[in-house]
């Protein structure tokens, strides 16, 4: 009985945040909205507030994030773990705010020169498209819109949460508006919902466009997994990005978009890697090494770090033995 009451209160809080608080903050002057969302993140952290806990009631986001922080950096004091946990919830609150900015088409920041963009544009000039790998990390979703503003035609891939009626309605409405707003920045590209829009992603690459994939996704099909050494373990990653790039001959690169202390944004890109003999098997570890370095440097900015606890591990000798982390 107590658990049901707790869940009901939690669901009510999520509804208030997504129906009232975040829409109001998104309409404030950008610096004020940013400051208030940072404070909202403190509430997120104190309560362990995350819409996924309402959606999938068995998920303890805060507990799994603590576990993930221990995997990223072992031997941390409990105080340091608590600091990184608060940073994670702050990052999630700011990402929610930026999602509402996208919905309102308020992402009008002038990026200027994005370091590393020249290499991406040069790769696109070969008309092979490009697969860009990123993560649920800091401002990477808003970063996709900023790359669109910089002139790239992009097609980010997303899971189809809109049709999942187990997700709270107000959260689904938020994602629908967020993705519609993101579409407006993509220069004719669009958000692609998996798996139904997979064919569009192949067409986009063959037309010389970019496809963006959130690469911090595990797979439950170990036979199809891409084995990657990541954060000290050999993990089973979803193979979608590799399949897309190899079947189309597209180059690959990774990026993150970071918030800076002045309220602006800066990008970090990996090198662009081209297939060798039609394959990216040697390039995939390089992409994830770049992303791993970002996570190790800023572990509190990976606002989906709890995903790490769901990965299967793969035996380095034969890539067949699996164990849940």
C-alpha angles and dihedrals in degrees: 000000000000090000092054091050090049091051092048092052090047092050090049091052091050090050092051092047095050098037100041119003103048095041089053094047090048090060095052121095104286098251092048093048090049092051093048093047088054088057090047087056089061088059090047089054097047093051100031085238115186129142090228090067088061092043097047105025096195091064118103097190095182093047094047091047090054088051091049092049088056089053092049096047118012124204097031119154117250088248092055091047089052091052092051091046090055089048090053093055091045089053090050092051092050091048089053090051091049089050089057090047087055090050090053093043090239095137095108098133115143104233098187113193114358109209109238096019093110091065091051092049091047090052091050090053088072089066093232094113120227136248111222117198122203139149143232084273131137109307099341094126093053086042089065088060091048091052088052089052087052089060107268120135103221139180111196117199120227136174112254099252092151095079096044104104091190087073113085111267095236091053092050089049089052092052092046091054093041093053092044088054092047089052089062091063099049101086094239096327120111144203109273120212117216132265098002097056098046092111089056090056091055091048091049093053092047088051090056098257131132127256118200120206129187098228102192092091126122125211130221092204102083093184091062097039126121106228111222131175101232129164093347097311136087102240134191107240126188109264100217099105093049094047092050094049097044096046092051100034090238123157120240136220138166131223144172130200114219130199112230129212092258093060094259133111136245132187134223119197133189118223116278111258124203124205117264112214087350092301136108097192092120093041098053094069089050092055092050092045087059092049092045090055089054092050093048091050095046108019093161091060095063096094092182095049091127086073087075091071091060097057122111117226122229126215107248092218100058107359090230107092110089131192130174112241 
